[in-house]
Amino acid sequence: MFGLGVPELVLILVIGLVIFGPGKLPSIGNALGKSLKEFKEAVHEPAAAKEDIKETVSEAVSPASTENHGK
């Protein structure tokens, strides 16, 4: 995970706790988690759209190619 070990993660957590305080830290973590989830979904979205386009094109081409072979 980005070359970070347990000591580095603990240090980041302590610094975050000092800067934001214990009341704000859970909401910041929640917002960060949601952002990361949305980013992952956005990264995978083009691949899914590409597959949909491939399926649509192959469905459109298949009937046309069988009609041309019969002539």
Sequence and secondary structure as in RCSB ss.txt:
>XXXX:A:sequence
MFGLGVPELVLILVIGLVIFGPGKLPSIGNALGKSLKEFKEAVHEPAAAKEDIKETVSEAVSPASTENHGK
>XXXX:A:secstr
 TT  HHHHHHHHHHHHHHHHHHHHHHHHHHHHHHHHHHHHHHHHHHHHHHHHHHHHHHHHHHHHHHHHH 
